[in-house]
Amino acid sequence: MNSNDYVKFITQTFVQYMEQPKSERKKQRIERKQEKAPVLFRWFGIVPYLLFYGMKGTKKRNH
């Protein structure tokens, strides 16, 4: 891909984004945010979840 193609792609993407109503852009931003994995999972994988649910299960058994 040469630089002209790249500039053309970026320009088209930007124009499409700017032509959308502001409410639509805001809705898409919120949807993308909700689809993201939680921070602990992104940074450390599944280990924090295993520890959290393991400790949560032992607390229920003790009471």
N, CA, C and O atoms as a Tripos MOL2 file, in Angstrom:
@<TRIPOS>MOLECULE
protein
  252   251    63     0     0
PROTEIN
NO_CHARGES

@<TRIPOS>ATOM
      1 N           0.8510   -1.1700    0.0000 N.3       1 MET1
      2 CA          0.0000    0.0000    0.0000 C.3       1 MET1
      3 C           0.8980    1.2350    0.0000 C.2       1 MET1
      4 O           1.7010    1.4240    0.9140 O.2       1 MET1
      5 N           0.7640    2.0600   -1.0090 N.am      2 ASN2
      6 CA          1.5950    3.2620   -1.0380 C.3       2 ASN2
      7 C           0.9300    4.3800   -0.2340 C.2       2 ASN2
      8 O          -0.1980    4.2320    0.2380 O.2       2 ASN2
      9 N           1.6230    5.4680   -0.0890 N.am      3 SER3
     10 CA          1.1400    6.5390    0.7880 C.3       3 SER3
     11 C          -0.1390    7.1910    0.2590 C.2       3 SER3
     12 O          -0.9710    7.6270    1.0550 O.2       3 SER3
     13 N          -0.3150    7.2680   -1.0560 N.am      4 ASN4
     14 CA         -1.5370    7.8620   -1.6040 C.3       4 ASN4
     15 C          -2.7660    7.0410   -1.2320 C.2       4 ASN4
     16 O          -3.8080    7.5970   -0.8870 O.2       4 ASN4
     17 N          -2.6420    5.7120   -1.3040 N.am      5 ASP5
     18 CA         -3.7600    4.8520   -0.9230 C.3       5 ASP5
     19 C          -4.0930    5.0200    0.5550 C.2       5 ASP5
     20 O          -5.2610    5.0480    0.9410 O.2       5 ASP5
     21 N          -3.0720    5.1290    1.3590 N.am      6 TYR6
     22 CA         -3.2760    5.2790    2.7990 C.3       6 TYR6
     23 C          -3.9820    6.6030    3.1090 C.2       6 TYR6
     24 O          -4.9190    6.6350    3.9070 O.2       6 TYR6
     25 N          -3.5420    7.6720    2.4910 N.am      7 VAL7
     26 CA         -4.1650    8.9790    2.7110 C.3       7 VAL7
     27 C          -5.6150    8.9420    2.2320 C.2       7 VAL7
     28 O          -6.4990    9.4980    2.8850 O.2       7 VAL7
     29 N          -5.8580    8.3010    1.1160 N.am      8 LYS8
     30 CA         -7.2200    8.1880    0.5890 C.3       8 LYS8
     31 C          -8.1130    7.4250    1.5620 C.2       8 LYS8
     32 O          -9.2470    7.8340    1.8130 O.2       8 LYS8
     33 N          -7.6100    6.3180    2.1130 N.am      9 PHE9
     34 CA         -8.3640    5.5230    3.0810 C.3       9 PHE9
     35 C          -8.6780    6.3270    4.3340 C.2       9 PHE9
     36 O          -9.8150    6.3290    4.8070 O.2       9 PHE9
     37 N          -7.6810    7.0020    4.8670 N.am     10 ILE10
     38 CA         -7.8700    7.8020    6.0850 C.3      10 ILE10
     39 C          -8.8830    8.9150    5.8250 C.2      10 ILE10
     40 O          -9.7410    9.1800    6.6670 O.2      10 ILE10
     41 N          -8.7900    9.5600    4.6800 N.am     11 THR11
     42 CA         -9.7150   10.6430    4.3450 C.3      11 THR11
     43 C         -11.1440   10.1240    4.2350 C.2      11 THR11
     44 O         -12.0710   10.7450    4.7550 O.2      11 THR11
     45 N         -11.3270    8.9960    3.5650 N.am     12 GLN12
     46 CA        -12.6580    8.4170    3.4310 C.3      12 GLN12
     47 C         -13.2360    8.0360    4.7850 C.2      12 GLN12
     48 O         -14.4130    8.2820    5.0500 O.2      12 GLN12
     49 N         -12.4260    7.4430    5.6340 N.am     13 THR13
     50 CA        -12.8710    7.0550    6.9670 C.3      13 THR13
     51 C         -13.2810    8.2810    7.7790 C.2      13 THR13
     52 O         -14.3120    8.2710    8.4520 O.2      13 THR13
     53 N         -12.4830    9.3180    7.7140 N.am     14 PHE14
     54 CA        -12.7690   10.5390    8.4560 C.3      14 PHE14
     55 C         -14.0600   11.1920    7.9640 C.2      14 PHE14
     56 O         -14.8780   11.6370    8.7690 O.2      14 PHE14
     57 N         -14.2430   11.2480    6.6460 N.am     15 VAL15
     58 CA        -15.4430   11.8670    6.0850 C.3      15 VAL15
     59 C         -16.6870   11.0660    6.4950 C.2      15 VAL15
     60 O         -17.7090   11.6550    6.8480 O.2      15 VAL15
     61 N         -16.6090    9.7460    6.4500 N.am     16 GLN16
     62 CA        -17.7380    8.9160    6.8750 C.3      16 GLN16
     63 C         -18.0760    9.1830    8.3400 C.2      16 GLN16
     64 O         -19.2470    9.2790    8.7090 O.2      16 GLN16
     65 N         -17.0580    9.2990    9.1530 N.am     17 TYR17
     66 CA        -17.2590    9.5640   10.5810 C.3      17 TYR17
     67 C         -17.9340   10.9160   10.7920 C.2      17 TYR17
     68 O         -18.8710   11.0250   11.5830 O.2      17 TYR17
     69 N         -17.4660   11.9410   10.0940 N.am     18 MET18
     70 CA        -17.9930   13.2830   10.2890 C.3      18 MET18
     71 C         -19.4000   13.4480    9.7150 C.2      18 MET18
     72 O         -20.1420   14.3260   10.1560 O.2      18 MET18
     73 N         -19.7760   12.6240    8.7450 N.am     19 GLU19
     74 CA        -21.1120   12.7180    8.1610 C.3      19 GLU19
     75 C         -22.1870   12.0930    9.0530 C.2      19 GLU19
     76 O         -23.3740   12.3650    8.8740 O.2      19 GLU19
     77 N         -21.7830   11.2740    9.9940 N.am     20 GLN20
     78 CA        -22.7450   10.6620   10.9100 C.3      20 GLN20
     79 C         -23.2580   11.7180   11.8830 C.2      20 GLN20
     80 O         -22.5170   12.6260   12.2600 O.2      20 GLN20
     81 N         -24.5070   11.6080   12.2880 N.am     21 PRO21
     82 CA        -25.0090   12.5320   13.3180 C.3      21 PRO21
     83 C         -24.2480   12.3390   14.6360 C.2      21 PRO21
     84 O         -23.7510   11.2510   14.9260 O.2      21 PRO21
     85 N         -24.1690   13.3820   15.4030 N.am     22 LYS22
     86 CA        -23.4140   13.3330   16.6580 C.3      22 LYS22
     87 C         -23.9860   12.2770   17.6020 C.2      22 LYS22
     88 O         -23.2300   11.6100   18.3080 O.2      22 LYS22
     89 N         -25.2980   12.1170   17.6240 N.am     23 SER23
     90 CA        -25.9080   11.1260   18.5130 C.3      23 SER23
     91 C         -25.5030    9.7020   18.1170 C.2      23 SER23
     92 O         -25.3110    8.8420   18.9770 O.2      23 SER23
     93 N         -25.3760    9.4630   16.8150 N.am     24 GLU24
     94 CA        -24.9500    8.1330   16.3310 C.3      24 GLU24
     95 C         -23.5030    7.8480   16.7260 C.2      24 GLU24
     96 O         -23.1760    6.7350   17.1370 O.2      24 GLU24
     97 N         -22.6450    8.8470   16.6010 N.am     25 ARG25
     98 CA        -21.2380    8.6710   16.9850 C.3      25 ARG25
     99 C         -21.1260    8.3830   18.4800 C.2      25 ARG25
    100 O         -20.3350    7.5390   18.8990 O.2      25 ARG25
    101 N         -21.9220    9.0880   19.2760 N.am     26 LYS26
    102 CA        -21.8970    8.8880   20.7260 C.3      26 LYS26
    103 C         -22.3780    7.4860   21.0920 C.2      26 LYS26
    104 O         -21.8110    6.8350   21.9700 O.2      26 LYS26
    105 N         -23.4390    7.0240   20.4060 N.am     27 LYS27
    106 CA        -23.9690    5.6870   20.6590 C.3      27 LYS27
    107 C         -22.9290    4.6140   20.3090 C.2      27 LYS27
    108 O         -22.7680    3.6430   21.0480 O.2      27 LYS27
    109 N         -22.2330    4.7860   19.1940 N.am     28 GLN28
    110 CA        -21.2000    3.8230   18.7980 C.3      28 GLN28
    111 C         -20.0560    3.8040   19.8050 C.2      28 GLN28
    112 O         -19.5140    2.7420   20.1120 O.2      28 GLN28
    113 N         -19.6900    4.9700   20.3170 N.am     29 ARG29
    114 CA        -18.6080    5.0540   21.3000 C.3      29 ARG29
    115 C         -18.9780    4.3020   22.5710 C.2      29 ARG29
    116 O         -18.1490    3.5910   23.1390 O.2      29 ARG29
    117 N         -20.2180    4.4580   23.0150 N.am     30 ILE30
    118 CA        -20.6870    3.7710   24.2250 C.3      30 ILE30
    119 C         -20.7090    2.2610   23.9980 C.2      30 ILE30
    120 O         -20.3180    1.4980   24.8820 O.2      30 ILE30
    121 N         -21.1620    1.8220   22.8230 N.am     31 GLU31
    122 CA        -21.1990    0.3890   22.5090 C.3      31 GLU31
    123 C         -19.7960   -0.2140   22.5060 C.2      31 GLU31
    124 O         -19.5870   -1.3100   23.0260 O.2      31 GLU31
    125 N         -18.8270    0.5070   21.9150 N.am     32 ARG32
    126 CA        -17.4450    0.0020   21.9020 C.3      32 ARG32
    127 C         -16.8980   -0.1120   23.3060 C.2      32 ARG32
    128 O         -16.1850   -1.0650   23.6210 O.2      32 ARG32
    129 N         -17.2220    0.8470   24.1500 N.am     33 LYS33
    130 CA        -16.7510    0.8360   25.5310 C.3      33 LYS33
    131 C         -17.3110   -0.3620   26.2900 C.2      33 LYS33
    132 O         -16.6010   -0.9810   27.0830 O.2      33 LYS33
    133 N         -18.5840   -0.6950   26.0530 N.am     34 GLN34
    134 CA        -19.2170   -1.8110   26.7470 C.3      34 GLN34
    135 C         -18.6680   -3.1520   26.2630 C.2      34 GLN34
    136 O         -18.6740   -4.1210   27.0220 O.2      34 GLN34
    137 N         -18.1970   -3.2320   25.0300 N.am     35 GLU35
    138 CA        -17.6810   -4.4810   24.4850 C.3      35 GLU35
    139 C         -16.2860   -4.8100   24.9880 C.2      35 GLU35
    140 O         -15.8570   -5.9610   24.9090 O.2      35 GLU35
    141 N         -15.5690   -3.8130   25.5050 N.am     36 LYS36
    142 CA        -14.2150   -4.0480   25.9900 C.3      36 LYS36
    143 C         -14.2210   -4.9730   27.1970 C.2      36 LYS36
    144 O         -15.1450   -4.9530   28.0090 O.2      36 LYS36
    145 N         -13.1790   -5.7790   27.3000 N.am     37 ALA37
    146 CA        -13.0130   -6.6320   28.4750 C.3      37 ALA37
    147 C         -12.5840   -5.7610   29.6570 C.2      37 ALA37
    148 O         -11.9550   -4.7220   29.4570 O.2      37 ALA37
    149 N         -12.9140   -6.1690   30.8770 N.am     38 PRO38
    150 CA        -12.4860   -5.4020   32.0560 C.3      38 PRO38
    151 C         -10.9590   -5.2740   32.1190 C.2      38 PRO38
    152 O         -10.2290   -6.0860   31.5510 O.2      38 PRO38
    153 N         -10.5030   -4.2500   32.8120 N.am     39 VAL39
    154 CA         -9.0790   -3.9230   32.8600 C.3      39 VAL39
    155 C          -8.2440   -5.0860   33.4060 C.2      39 VAL39
    156 O          -7.2070   -5.4190   32.8320 O.2      39 VAL39
    157 N          -8.6800   -5.7010   34.4960 N.am     40 LEU40
    158 CA         -7.9030   -6.8030   35.0690 C.3      40 LEU40
    159 C          -7.7240   -7.9340   34.0570 C.2      40 LEU40
    160 O          -6.6500   -8.5280   33.9690 O.2      40 LEU40
    161 N          -8.7590   -8.2240   33.3080 N.am     41 PHE41
    162 CA         -8.6760   -9.3020   32.3240 C.3      41 PHE41
    163 C          -7.7320   -8.9230   31.1900 C.2      41 PHE41
    164 O          -6.9570   -9.7610   30.7300 O.2      41 PHE41
    165 N          -7.7830   -7.6730   30.7320 N.am     42 ARG42
    166 CA         -6.8990   -7.2400   29.6470 C.3      42 ARG42
    167 C          -5.4390   -7.2510   30.0910 C.2      42 ARG42
    168 O          -4.5590   -7.6030   29.3060 O.2      42 ARG42
    169 N          -5.1750   -6.8720   31.3330 N.am     43 TRP43
    170 CA         -3.8010   -6.7670   31.7970 C.3      43 TRP43
    171 C          -3.2200   -8.1050   32.2390 C.2      43 TRP43
    172 O          -2.0590   -8.3960   31.9530 O.2      43 TRP43
    173 N          -4.0110   -8.9210   32.9310 N.am     44 PHE44
    174 CA         -3.4500  -10.1070   33.5630 C.3      44 PHE44
    175 C          -4.0730  -11.4090   33.0910 C.2      44 PHE44
    176 O          -3.6930  -12.4700   33.5870 O.2      44 PHE44
    177 N          -4.9990  -11.3780   32.1720 N.am     45 GLY45
    178 CA         -5.6330  -12.5960   31.6850 C.3      45 GLY45
    179 C          -6.7060  -13.0830   32.6340 C.2      45 GLY45
    180 O          -7.3760  -12.2860   33.2900 O.2      45 GLY45
    181 N          -6.8650  -14.3740   32.7040 N.am     46 ILE46
    182 CA         -7.9670  -14.9540   33.4770 C.3      46 ILE46
    183 C          -7.6010  -15.1920   34.9510 C.2      46 ILE46
    184 O          -8.4790  -15.5050   35.7560 O.2      46 ILE46
    185 N          -6.3510  -15.0520   35.3050 N.am     47 VAL47
    186 CA         -5.8920  -15.3460   36.6680 C.3      47 VAL47
    187 C          -6.6480  -14.5450   37.7320 C.2      47 VAL47
    188 O          -7.0830  -15.1430   38.7160 O.2      47 VAL47
    189 N          -6.8320  -13.2160   37.5930 N.am     48 PRO48
    190 CA         -7.5720  -12.4830   38.6260 C.3      48 PRO48
    191 C          -8.9970  -12.9970   38.8220 C.2      48 PRO48
    192 O          -9.5010  -13.0300   39.9440 O.2      48 PRO48
    193 N          -9.6470  -13.3990   37.7240 N.am     49 TYR49
    194 CA        -11.0020  -13.9250   37.8460 C.3      49 TYR49
    195 C         -11.0180  -15.2420   38.6100 C.2      49 TYR49
    196 O         -11.8920  -15.4690   39.4470 O.2      49 TYR49
    197 N         -10.0660  -16.0960   38.3270 N.am     50 LEU50
    198 CA        -10.0050  -17.3750   39.0380 C.3      50 LEU50
    199 C          -9.7990  -17.1440   40.5300 C.2      50 LEU50
    200 O         -10.4450  -17.7870   41.3580 O.2      50 LEU50
    201 N          -8.9100  -16.2370   40.8680 N.am     51 LEU51
    202 CA         -8.6610  -15.9360   42.2810 C.3      51 LEU51
    203 C          -9.8900  -15.3120   42.9350 C.2      51 LEU51
    204 O         -10.2580  -15.6810   44.0500 O.2      51 LEU51
    205 N         -10.5180  -14.3750   42.2480 N.am     52 PHE52
    206 CA        -11.6840  -13.6980   42.7960 C.3      52 PHE52
    207 C         -12.8250  -14.6820   43.0510 C.2      52 PHE52
    208 O         -13.4070  -14.6890   44.1360 O.2      52 PHE52
    209 N         -13.1420  -15.5010   42.0680 N.am     53 TYR53
    210 CA        -14.2500  -16.4360   42.2410 C.3      53 TYR53
    211 C         -13.8930  -17.5740   43.2000 C.2      53 TYR53
    212 O         -14.7760  -18.1180   43.8650 O.2      53 TYR53
    213 N         -12.6350  -17.9330   43.2780 N.am     54 GLY54
    214 CA        -12.2140  -18.9300   44.2520 C.3      54 GLY54
    215 C         -12.3840  -18.4230   45.6660 C.2      54 GLY54
    216 O         -12.8500  -19.1550   46.5390 O.2      54 GLY54
    217 N         -12.0110  -17.1790   45.9010 N.am     55 MET55
    218 CA        -12.1570  -16.5900   47.2290 C.3      55 MET55
    219 C         -13.6340  -16.3440   47.5470 C.2      55 MET55
    220 O         -14.0530  -16.4850   48.6960 O.2      55 MET55
    221 N         -14.4040  -15.9860   46.5540 N.am     56 LYS56
    222 CA        -15.8190  -15.7390   46.7520 C.3      56 LYS56
    223 C         -16.5300  -17.0350   47.1680 C.2      56 LYS56
    224 O         -17.4300  -17.0190   48.0080 O.2      56 LYS56
    225 N         -16.1150  -18.1410   46.5730 N.am     57 GLY57
    226 CA        -16.7160  -19.4310   46.9040 C.3      57 GLY57
    227 C         -16.3520  -19.8980   48.3070 C.2      57 GLY57
    228 O         -17.1800  -20.5060   48.9850 O.2      57 GLY57
    229 N         -15.1340  -19.6270   48.7510 N.am     58 THR58
    230 CA        -14.7310  -20.0450   50.1010 C.3      58 THR58
    231 C         -15.4320  -19.2110   51.1640 C.2      58 THR58
    232 O         -15.7030  -19.7200   52.2520 O.2      58 THR58
    233 N         -15.7310  -17.9610   50.8880 N.am     59 LYS59
    234 CA        -16.4350  -17.1130   51.8520 C.3      59 LYS59
    235 C         -17.8540  -17.6310   52.0730 C.2      59 LYS59
    236 O         -18.3500  -17.6300   53.1990 O.2      59 LYS59
    237 N         -18.5000  -18.0710   51.0060 N.am     60 LYS60
    238 CA        -19.8610  -18.5770   51.1310 C.3      60 LYS60
    239 C         -19.8850  -19.8710   51.9390 C.2      60 LYS60
    240 O         -20.8080  -20.0890   52.7240 O.2      60 LYS60
    241 N         -18.9010  -20.7140   51.7610 N.am     61 ARG61
    242 CA        -18.8550  -21.9970   52.4760 C.3      61 ARG61
    243 C         -18.5950  -21.7990   53.9530 C.2      61 ARG61
    244 O         -19.1050  -22.5680   54.7680 O.2      61 ARG61
    245 N         -17.8130  -20.7900   54.3300 N.am     62 ASN62
    246 CA        -17.4540  -20.5560   55.7240 C.3      62 ASN62
    247 C         -18.6160  -19.9760   56.5210 C.2      62 ASN62
    248 O         -18.6550  -20.1590   57.7380 O.2      62 ASN62
    249 N         -19.5490  -19.2970   55.9010 N.am     63 HIS63
    250 CA        -20.6520  -18.6460   56.6410 C.3      63 HIS63
    251 C         -21.8660  -19.4740   56.6750 C.2      63 HIS63
    252 O         -22.8730  -19.0690   57.2550 O.2      63 HIS63
@<TRIPOS>BOND
     1     1     2 1
     2     2     3 1
     3     3     4 2
     4     3     5 am
     5     5     6 1
     6     6     7 1
     7     7     8 2
     8     7     9 am
     9     9    10 1
    10    10    11 1
    11    11    12 2
    12    11    13 am
    13    13    14 1
    14    14    15 1
    15    15    16 2
    16    15    17 am
    17    17    18 1
    18    18    19 1
    19    19    20 2
    20    19    21 am
    21    21    22 1
    22    22    23 1
    23    23    24 2
    24    23    25 am
    25    25    26 1
    26    26    27 1
    27    27    28 2
    28    27    29 am
    29    29    30 1
    30    30    31 1
    31    31    32 2
    32    31    33 am
    33    33    34 1
    34    34    35 1
    35    35    36 2
    36    35    37 am
    37    37    38 1
    38    38    39 1
    39    39    40 2
    40    39    41 am
    41    41    42 1
    42    42    43 1
    43    43    44 2
    44    43    45 am
    45    45    46 1
    46    46    47 1
    47    47    48 2
    48    47    49 am
    49    49    50 1
    50    50    51 1
    51    51    52 2
    52    51    53 am
    53    53    54 1
    54    54    55 1
    55    55    56 2
    56    55    57 am
    57    57    58 1
    58    58    59 1
    59    59    60 2
    60    59    61 am
    61    61    62 1
    62    62    63 1
    63    63    64 2
    64    63    65 am
    65    65    66 1
    66    66    67 1
    67    67    68 2
    68    67    69 am
    69    69    70 1
    70    70    71 1
    71    71    72 2
    72    71    73 am
    73    73    74 1
    74    74    75 1
    75    75    76 2
    76    75    77 am
    77    77    78 1
    78    78    79 1
    79    79    80 2
    80    79    81 am
    81    81    82 1
    82    82    83 1
    83    83    84 2
    84    83    85 am
    85    85    86 1
    86    86    87 1
    87    87    88 2
    88    87    89 am
    89    89    90 1
    90    90    91 1
    91    91    92 2
    92    91    93 am
    93    93    94 1
    94    94    95 1
    95    95    96 2
    96    95    97 am
    97    97    98 1
    98    98    99 1
    99    99   100 2
   100    99   101 am
   101   101   102 1
   102   102   103 1
   103   103   104 2
   104   103   105 am
   105   105   106 1
   106   106   107 1
   107   107   108 2
   108   107   109 am
   109   109   110 1
   110   110   111 1
   111   111   112 2
   112   111   113 am
   113   113   114 1
   114   114   115 1
   115   115   116 2
   116   115   117 am
   117   117   118 1
   118   118   119 1
   119   119   120 2
   120   119   121 am
   121   121   122 1
   122   122   123 1
   123   123   124 2
   124   123   125 am
   125   125   126 1
   126   126   127 1
   127   127   128 2
   128   127   129 am
   129   129   130 1
   130   130   131 1
   131   131   132 2
   132   131   133 am
   133   133   134 1
   134   134   135 1
   135   135   136 2
   136   135   137 am
   137   137   138 1
   138   138   139 1
   139   139   140 2
   140   139   141 am
   141   141   142 1
   142   142   143 1
   143   143   144 2
   144   143   145 am
   145   145   146 1
   146   146   147 1
   147   147   148 2
   148   147   149 am
   149   149   150 1
   150   150   151 1
   151   151   152 2
   152   151   153 am
   153   153   154 1
   154   154   155 1
   155   155   156 2
   156   155   157 am
   157   157   158 1
   158   158   159 1
   159   159   160 2
   160   159   161 am
   161   161   162 1
   162   162   163 1
   163   163   164 2
   164   163   165 am
   165   165   166 1
   166   166   167 1
   167   167   168 2
   168   167   169 am
   169   169   170 1
   170   170   171 1
   171   171   172 2
   172   171   173 am
   173   173   174 1
   174   174   175 1
   175   175   176 2
   176   175   177 am
   177   177   178 1
   178   178   179 1
   179   179   180 2
   180   179   181 am
   181   181   182 1
   182   182   183 1
   183   183   184 2
   184   183   185 am
   185   185   186 1
   186   186   187 1
   187   187   188 2
   188   187   189 am
   189   189   190 1
   190   190   191 1
   191   191   192 2
   192   191   193 am
   193   193   194 1
   194   194   195 1
   195   195   196 2
   196   195   197 am
   197   197   198 1
   198   198   199 1
   199   199   200 2
   200   199   201 am
   201   201   202 1
   202   202   203 1
   203   203   204 2
   204   203   205 am
   205   205   206 1
   206   206   207 1
   207   207   208 2
   208   207   209 am
   209   209   210 1
   210   210   211 1
   211   211   212 2
   212   211   213 am
   213   213   214 1
   214   214   215 1
   215   215   216 2
   216   215   217 am
   217   217   218 1
   218   218   219 1
   219   219   220 2
   220   219   221 am
   221   221   222 1
   222   222   223 1
   223   223   224 2
   224   223   225 am
   225   225   226 1
   226   226   227 1
   227   227   228 2
   228   227   229 am
   229   229   230 1
   230   230   231 1
   231   231   232 2
   232   231   233 am
   233   233   234 1
   234   234   235 1
   235   235   236 2
   236   235   237 am
   237   237   238 1
   238   238   239 1
   239   239   240 2
   240   239   241 am
   241   241   242 1
   242   242   243 1
   243   243   244 2
   244   243   245 am
   245   245   246 1
   246   246   247 1
   247   247   248 2
   248   247   249 am
   249   249   250 1
   250   250   251 1
   251   251   252 2
@<TRIPOS>SUBSTRUCTURE
     1 MET1         2 RESIDUE 1 A MET
     2 ASN2         6 RESIDUE 1 A ASN
     3 SER3        10 RESIDUE 1 A SER
     4 ASN4        14 RESIDUE 1 A ASN
     5 ASP5        18 RESIDUE 1 A ASP
     6 TYR6        22 RESIDUE 1 A TYR
     7 VAL7        26 RESIDUE 1 A VAL
     8 LYS8        30 RESIDUE 1 A LYS
     9 PHE9        34 RESIDUE 1 A PHE
    10 ILE10       38 RESIDUE 1 A ILE
    11 THR11       42 RESIDUE 1 A THR
    12 GLN12       46 RESIDUE 1 A GLN
    13 THR13       50 RESIDUE 1 A THR
    14 PHE14       54 RESIDUE 1 A PHE
    15 VAL15       58 RESIDUE 1 A VAL
    16 GLN16       62 RESIDUE 1 A GLN
    17 TYR17       66 RESIDUE 1 A TYR
    18 MET18       70 RESIDUE 1 A MET
    19 GLU19       74 RESIDUE 1 A GLU
    20 GLN20       78 RESIDUE 1 A GLN
    21 PRO21       82 RESIDUE 1 A PRO
    22 LYS22       86 RESIDUE 1 A LYS
    23 SER23       90 RESIDUE 1 A SER
    24 GLU24       94 RESIDUE 1 A GLU
    25 ARG25       98 RESIDUE 1 A ARG
    26 LYS26      102 RESIDUE 1 A LYS
    27 LYS27      106 RESIDUE 1 A LYS
    28 GLN28      110 RESIDUE 1 A GLN
    29 ARG29      114 RESIDUE 1 A ARG
    30 ILE30      118 RESIDUE 1 A ILE
    31 GLU31      122 RESIDUE 1 A GLU
    32 ARG32      126 RESIDUE 1 A ARG
    33 LYS33      130 RESIDUE 1 A LYS
    34 GLN34      134 RESIDUE 1 A GLN
    35 GLU35      138 RESIDUE 1 A GLU
    36 LYS36      142 RESIDUE 1 A LYS
    37 ALA37      146 RESIDUE 1 A ALA
    38 PRO38      150 RESIDUE 1 A PRO
    39 VAL39      154 RESIDUE 1 A VAL
    40 LEU40      158 RESIDUE 1 A LEU
    41 PHE41      162 RESIDUE 1 A PHE
    42 ARG42      166 RESIDUE 1 A ARG
    43 TRP43      170 RESIDUE 1 A TRP
    44 PHE44      174 RESIDUE 1 A PHE
    45 GLY45      178 RESIDUE 1 A GLY
    46 ILE46      182 RESIDUE 1 A ILE
    47 VAL47      186 RESIDUE 1 A VAL
    48 PRO48      190 RESIDUE 1 A PRO
    49 TYR49      194 RESIDUE 1 A TYR
    50 LEU50      198 RESIDUE 1 A LEU
    51 LEU51      202 RESIDUE 1 A LEU
    52 PHE52      206 RESIDUE 1 A PHE
    53 TYR53      210 RESIDUE 1 A TYR
    54 GLY54      214 RESIDUE 1 A GLY
    55 MET55      218 RESIDUE 1 A MET
    56 LYS56      222 RESIDUE 1 A LYS
    57 GLY57      226 RESIDUE 1 A GLY
    58 THR58      230 RESIDUE 1 A THR
    59 LYS59      234 RESIDUE 1 A LYS
    60 LYS60      238 RESIDUE 1 A LYS
    61 ARG61      242 RESIDUE 1 A ARG
    62 ASN62      246 RESIDUE 1 A ASN
    63 HIS63      250 RESIDUE 1 A HIS
